[in-house]
Amino acid sequence: MKNQISFMSGLFDTKALVPPVEHDRHFGEDLAKWLIVKSKGSEFVFHTPVKSADGWSESVTANGENFVLGFGIDDGTIGDDYAGWTITIDKPRGWKFFASKDSPSRGRLCDLIHNILRDERQIREVQWS
């Protein structure tokens, strides 16, 4: 099951805070907001991004299912003009502890994200893991 997509791009903020902040997690907010704009008109409702322990995340809903997208930068590319980024797709299990994390909606969400990234000229090396 696909759960993380990585890519290279110069579209998003990679500048470290000055003075430097240990475990700086401001990276990814602009990526999250960009994805919301690019996903308009799809079956998915993207909610406002929030700062998380390891970057930024946002909730996505469709057909009664909830997903959480996590956004982050490859630490080795902080400050680079062309950085490595990741988007992680998770489906909280809620009360159905043994329920499948995979679903047709999740597959379509993965396809939507992949297609948005693939169609952007300034994004390269799109890979799932």
C-alpha angles and dihedrals in degrees: 000000000000113000108155134041122194130192145160123245145152093208099093137064113274100163116124117229117262115253091034116252119210111243091009106196103175090107117106103034093106090046091053092049091046091053091052091056093045092050096055112131094027124116089255126093112212115203129208113294117246131198111255134188092271105027131304132330138181136192120241125192135191134157092357094307126118126212133179122217119201121200127200147150128239101255091221090062099050107132094018120126089227110039139182116246136184135202116195120200117206133172113206110224096216114183094340094080094175096040119124117264088211124078140151089261091053090051091051091048090053090049091049093052092045093050093047091052094043093051094053111093094210094057121085141172097033108186135168124217 
